[in-house]
Amino acid sequence: MTTLSRLKECLEKIKKDNKEINAIIELRDEKELIKEAEEIDKKIKNKKAGKLAGKIICVKANICVKGMHTSCASKVLENYVATYDATVIKRIKEEDGLIIGYCNQDEFACGGSGETSAFGPTKNPLNKKLISGGSSSGSAAAVAAGFCDIALGSDTGGSIRNPASFCGIVGVKPTYASVSRYGLIDLSMSLDQIGPLAKTVEDVSLMLSVIYGKDCFDPISEESKKINLESVNKIPKKLRIGILDFPIKDKRISDLIEKKIQEVSKKNNWEIKKIKIPHIDLAVETYYPLVYVEIFSGSRKFDGRRYGEKVEDSAGPEVLRRILGGSEITKSEYGGRYYNKALKAKEVIKEEFKRVFENVDCVISATVPRLPWKIGESISIEEGYSADALTIPANLAEICAVSIPAGEIEKIPVGMQIMCDKFNDDKLLSICRAFEN
């Protein structure tokens, strides 16, 4: 299939279904897209095309694409037009990936359901009564609905893996500092990471190989080995799998995950052991003081003078809740002690994972400890936050993690999370290939 024919196919699906699903909030000019697709097809014909030639790509609306409205799905930045490309976007364009539009998301990435967007919730393409997960709701839904081949999201505490699980696709949170965040309007600078979502491990691996690597514009990015696509395709012969011992109320989820692990491990003769990670139950309590303080700090630039509207005047309740929380935590009478305690707890969890990876190659669990709820269903803030109890630890530990489809319960997708040590992203993806096959 040519790039042009694939583009037309995706645009037709968007025109037909997006009004109901609400995964895409901005599309580029169709004439411009057709022209770019034809140019890419010429490159393919002349054997001068990049690695992403032929791939249709959508982007979460908090990653800058020059000339597009990088709104973060908020009225605050509704009219803000990006004046430059984020590093990941620049790298995608250099490899002839065709970016067609912006995806919906929870406002400023604050949320885990896709319901806090100022432009309405994203519906799950597999069951439109259900949430698609968040905060990268539109990115996951766009892939699941066939609106694109690959999408970019950002992950602070599960924001790629959570919607990937609920939408039955693959979503990767790479190692912290392995992918440039230059051009990302982040939620939490000490946790956020850009990563890919797609229907196959092959496509997320391809995208990660393009965006992975040090960037001089991002001071926290680190030099690391490149993603080797050949090694990703090789199924590991010797593997020690750690099944995370973590209480889940819905036993159907843990039983489904364990059955999947047993099947694949038996086939490949892998070793399995149950593991406990001390203090992992403190992950949610550690995460939120960090997020609250860092969004409060990061949102000070949205003062109504330089970028769009003043955040306190135009943002939704979840964003304001987090800003208010950060404001309270940083007050002088507390002397930063809650934030500093959270940083210390983060280091403890980081060290505990380091010790675990001395004895196992990967840690596997459910991605989300519950099934997706209905759009508009009333659940407590605590319930919503606890949905990320299994994904947050990977962000605190700065390791790589992925959600891949494990099966279904009552025709609802269930994701399985695999975590590997820092900068072992290619090993992580090769394990995923084994489960996918």
C-alpha positions in Angstrom: 0.0 0.0 0.0 1.3 3.5 -0.9 1.6 6.3 1.7 -1.1 8.2 -0.2 -3.6 5.3 -0.3 -2.9 4.6 3.5 -3.4 8.3 4.2 -6.7 8.4 2.3 -7.9 5.3 4.2 -7.1 6.9 7.6 -8.7 10.2 6.7 -11.8 8.4 5.5 -12.1 6.5 8.9 -11.5 9.8 10.8 -14.3 11.5 8.8 -16.6 8.6 9.4 -16.0 7.8 13.1 -14.1 10.6 14.9 -17.2 12.7 15.6 -18.4 10.0 17.9 -15.0 8.7 19.3 -13.4 12.2 19.7 -9.8 10.9 19.5 -8.6 13.6 17.0 -9.0 17.3 17.9 -7.0 18.8 15.0 -6.2 17.6 11.5 -3.7 19.2 9.2 -4.8 20.6 5.8 -5.7 17.7 3.6 -4.1 19.1 0.4 -0.9 19.6 2.3 -1.0 16.0 3.6 -1.6 14.6 0.1 1.3 16.6 -1.3 3.6 15.2 1.5 2.3 11.7 1.0 3.1 11.9 -2.8 6.6 13.2 -2.0 7.2 10.3 0.4 6.0 7.8 -2.2 8.5 9.2 -4.7 11.3 8.7 -2.1 10.1 5.1 -1.6 10.2 4.5 -5.3 13.7 5.9 -5.6 14.8 3.9 -2.5 15.7 7.1 -0.6 12.9 7.0 2.0 13.4 7.0 5.8 12.5 4.3 8.3 9.0 5.6 8.9 8.0 6.1 5.3 4.5 4.9 4.7 3.5 5.2 8.4 0.6 7.6 9.3 1.2 9.2 12.7 -0.9 11.1 15.3 0.5 13.1 18.2 -0.7 13.9 21.7 -1.7 17.6 21.9 1.1 18.5 24.5 4.0 17.8 22.0 4.9 20.8 19.8 4.3 20.4 16.1 5.2 23.6 14.2 2.1 25.4 12.9 -0.4 23.4 15.0 -2.4 24.3 18.1 -0.5 22.7 20.9 -3.5 23.1 23.3 -2.9 20.3 25.8 -6.7 19.9 25.4 -7.2 23.0 27.5 -9.0 26.3 26.9 -5.8 27.9 28.4 -3.8 27.1 25.2 -6.7 26.7 22.8 -5.3 29.4 20.5 -1.6 28.7 21.0 0.2 27.8 17.8 3.6 26.1 18.2 6.5 28.0 16.6 8.9 25.0 16.5 9.0 21.2 16.3 9.7 19.1 19.4 12.9 17.0 18.9 10.8 13.8 18.6 8.7 15.5 15.8 11.9 16.6 14.1 13.3 13.1 14.2 10.0 11.6 12.8 9.9 14.1 9.9 13.6 13.3 9.1 12.6 9.6 8.7 9.6 10.4 6.5 6.8 9.7 9.0 3.6 11.5 8.0 2.1 13.4 10.9 -1.6 14.1 10.3 -3.0 15.6 13.5 -3.3 16.1 17.2 -4.9 13.7 19.6 -7.3 14.4 22.5 -6.0 14.0 26.0 -6.8 14.7 29.6 -6.3 18.5 30.1 -2.6 19.2 30.7 -2.2 15.4 31.1 -4.1 15.7 34.5 -6.3 12.6 34.6 -6.4 8.9 33.9 -9.7 8.5 32.0 -9.7 10.9 29.0 -12.7 12.7 30.6 -11.0 16.0 31.7 -10.3 17.3 28.2 -11.8 20.8 27.6 -13.0 19.4 24.2 -15.0 16.5 25.6 -14.1 12.9 26.6 -12.5 10.4 24.3 -14.6 7.3 23.8 -13.2 3.8 23.7 -13.4 2.5 20.1 -14.0 -1.0 21.3 -16.9 -0.1 23.5 -18.1 3.5 23.2 -19.8 3.5 26.6 -16.4 3.1 28.3 -13.5 5.4 28.9 -10.4 5.0 26.8 -8.0 5.6 29.7 -5.6 8.5 30.1 -4.0 10.8 29.9 -3.0 9.8 26.4 -6.6 8.9 25.6 -6.8 10.1 22.1 -3.5 8.6 21.1 -4.6 5.1 22.2 -8.1 5.5 20.7 -6.8 6.8 17.4 -4.6 3.7 17.0 -7.4 1.3 18.1 -9.9 3.0 15.7 -7.5 2.7 12.8 -7.1 6.5 12.4 -3.3 6.1 12.3 -0.5 3.5 12.4 1.4 4.9 15.3 0.7 7.6 17.9 2.9 9.5 20.3 1.8 9.9 23.9 3.5 11.1 27.2 3.6 9.0 30.4 3.9 10.5 33.8 2.5 7.6 35.9 1.0 5.3 33.4 -0.5 7.8 30.8 0.6 5.7 27.8 0.2 2.2 29.4 -3.2 2.8 31.0 -5.0 3.8 27.8 -3.1 1.1 25.8 -4.4 -1.5 28.2 -8.0 -0.2 28.0 -7.9 0.0 24.2 -6.2 -3.3 23.6 -3.0 -2.0 22.0 0.7 -1.8 22.7 2.1 1.3 24.6 5.7 1.9 25.7 7.1 4.1 28.4 10.8 4.2 27.6 13.5 4.6 30.2 13.5 8.1 31.8 16.0 10.4 29.9 16.2 8.1 26.9 13.8 10.1 24.7 14.1 13.9 24.4 11.4 16.0 26.1 12.3 19.2 24.3 9.0 20.5 23.0 6.9 18.6 25.4 4.6 20.6 27.7 5.1 18.3 30.6 3.0 17.6 33.7 6.0 16.6 35.9 9.5 17.2 34.9 11.0 14.5 37.1 8.7 11.7 35.8 7.4 12.5 32.2 8.6 10.5 29.2 7.4 10.5 25.6 6.6 7.1 24.0 4.8 5.3 21.2 1.5 3.5 20.9 0.6 1.1 18.1 -1.2 -2.2 17.4 2.0 -4.2 17.1 5.3 -4.5 18.9 7.0 -4.1 15.5 5.6 -0.6 15.1 6.3 0.7 18.6 9.9 -0.7 18.2 10.3 1.1 14.9 9.1 4.4 16.3 11.2 4.1 19.5 14.3 3.4 17.3 13.7 6.8 15.6 13.0 9.0 18.7 15.4 7.3 21.1 18.7 8.9 22.0 20.4 11.9 23.6 19.4 15.5 22.6 21.5 18.6 23.3 18.3 20.6 23.8 17.2 18.3 26.7 19.6 18.6 29.7 18.3 15.4 31.4 18.6 13.2 28.3 21.4 10.6 28.5 23.6 8.9 25.9 22.6 5.2 25.6 22.8 2.3 23.1 20.4 2.6 20.2 17.4 0.4 19.8 18.6 -2.6 17.8 15.6 -3.8 15.7 17.3 -7.1 14.9 17.7 -8.0 18.6 14.1 -7.0 19.3 13.0 -9.7 16.9 15.0 -12.4 18.6 13.1 -14.1 21.4 15.3 -14.4 24.5 16.3 -18.1 25.2 17.1 -17.7 28.9 14.8 -15.5 30.9 14.0 -15.1 34.6 10.5 -13.6 35.0 9.4 -12.0 38.2 5.6 -12.1 38.7 4.8 -9.1 40.9 3.0 -10.1 44.1 0.4 -7.3 44.4 -3.2 -7.5 45.7 -5.8 -7.0 43.0 -9.5 -6.9 43.9 -10.6 -8.3 40.5 -9.1 -11.8 40.6 -10.1 -12.4 37.0 -7.4 -9.9 35.9 -4.6 -11.5 37.9 -5.7 -15.0 36.8 -5.7 -13.9 33.2 -2.2 -12.4 33.5 -0.8 -15.4 35.3 -2.2 -17.8 32.7 -0.6 -15.8 29.9 2.8 -15.8 31.6 2.6 -19.6 32.3 1.7 -20.3 28.6 4.5 -18.3 27.1 7.1 -19.3 29.8 6.5 -23.0 29.3 6.8 -22.6 25.5 10.1 -20.8 25.8 11.4 -22.7 28.9 11.7 -19.5 31.0 12.1 -19.5 34.7 9.3 -17.9 36.8 9.4 -16.7 40.4 6.9 -14.6 42.5 8.5 -11.5 43.8 7.6 -8.8 46.3 8.9 -5.2 46.1 8.9 -3.5 49.5 7.3 0.0 49.7 5.7 -0.4 46.2 2.4 0.2 48.0 3.6 3.7 48.7 3.9 4.5 45.0 0.7 6.5 44.7 1.3 8.5 47.9 4.9 9.2 46.7 3.8 10.2 43.2 1.1 12.8 43.9 3.2 15.3 46.0 5.8 15.3 43.2 3.2 15.9 40.5 1.3 18.5 42.5 4.4 20.6 43.2 5.8 20.2 39.7 2.6 21.2 37.8 2.2 24.1 40.2 5.8 25.2 39.3 5.5 24.5 35.6 2.1 26.2 35.2 3.4 29.6 36.5 4.3 30.5 32.9 0.7 30.3 31.9 0.0 33.8 33.4 -2.2 35.2 30.6 0.6 37.5 29.3 2.8 35.2 27.3 0.9 32.0 26.5 -2.9 32.0 26.1 -5.2 32.5 29.0 -4.3 32.6 32.7 -4.4 29.0 33.9 -6.3 29.8 37.1 -9.1 31.5 35.1 -9.5 28.9 32.3 -8.4 25.4 33.4 -10.8 22.6 34.5 -11.2 21.3 38.0 -8.6 18.5 37.9 -5.9 20.8 36.8 -6.9 23.4 39.4 -7.0 20.7 42.1 -3.4 19.8 41.4 -2.2 23.4 41.1 -3.9 24.2 44.5 -2.3 21.1 46.0 1.1 22.1 44.8 0.6 25.6 46.0 -0.2 24.4 49.5 2.7 21.9 49.7 5.2 24.5 48.6 4.1 27.1 51.2 7.0 28.5 53.3 5.7 27.1 56.6 6.3 23.5 55.3 9.8 24.3 54.2 9.5 21.8 51.2 9.5 18.9 53.6 6.6 17.0 51.9 8.2 17.3 48.4 11.6 16.3 49.8 10.1 13.3 51.6 8.5 12.2 48.3 11.8 12.5 46.6 13.4 10.3 49.3 10.6 7.7 48.9 11.2 7.8 45.1 14.9 7.0 45.7 13.9 4.1 48.0 11.6 2.6 45.3 14.3 3.1 42.7 16.9 1.2 44.8 14.4 -1.6 45.4 13.8 -2.1 41.7 17.6 -2.1 41.2 18.0 -4.9 43.6 15.1 -6.9 42.0 16.7 -6.7 38.6 19.8 -8.4 40.0 17.7 -11.6 40.3 15.2 -11.3 37.4 15.3 -10.0 33.8 11.8 -8.5 33.9 8.9 -7.9 36.3 5.3 -8.6 35.0 2.0 -7.5 36.4 -1.4 -6.4 35.2 -1.2 -2.9 33.7 -4.3 -1.6 35.5 -5.8 -3.4 38.6 -9.4 -2.8 37.3 -11.5 -2.8 34.2 -12.4 0.6 32.5 -15.4 2.3 33.9 -18.3 4.0 32.0 -17.9 7.5 30.7 -19.5 9.8 33.3 -19.6 7.2 36.0 -19.1 8.7 39.4 -16.0 7.3 41.0 -14.0 8.8 43.9 -10.8 10.7 43.3 -9.0 8.0 45.4 -10.4 5.3 43.1 -9.3 7.1 40.0 -5.8 7.7 41.3 -5.4 4.1 42.5 -6.0 2.9 38.9 -2.3 3.8 38.3 -1.0 1.9 41.3 0.8 -0.6 39.1 2.1 1.8 36.5 3.4 4.6 38.7 6.3 2.6 40.2 8.1 2.4 36.8 8.1 6.2 36.5 9.4 6.6 40.1 12.1 4.0 39.4 13.0 5.6 36.0 12.8 2.2 34.3 11.3 1.1 31.0 7.8 -0.5 30.9 5.2 -1.5 28.3 1.6 -2.6 28.2 0.6 -5.3 25.8 -2.8 -7.0 25.3 -3.2 -10.1 27.5 -6.7 -11.1 26.6 -10.3 -10.0 27.4 -12.8 -10.2 30.2 -16.4 -9.8 29.1 -15.1 -8.6 25.8 -13.1 -5.8 27.5 -9.3 -5.7 26.8 -6.9 -6.4 29.7 -3.3 -5.2 29.4 -0.2 -6.9 30.8 2.7 -4.7 32.0 6.3 -5.8 31.5 9.1 -3.8 33.2 12.8 -4.0 32.6 15.8 -2.2 34.1 17.0 1.2 32.9 18.2 1.4 29.3 17.1 -2.2 28.6 14.4 -1.1 26.3 15.4 -3.4 23.4 15.3 -6.4 25.9 11.8 -5.3 27.0 10.6 -5.2 23.4 12.1 -8.6 22.6 10.2 -10.1 25.5 7.0 -8.4 24.2 7.6 -10.0 20.8 7.6 -13.4 22.5 4.2 -12.7 24.1 2.8 -11.2 20.9 3.8 -14.2 18.9 
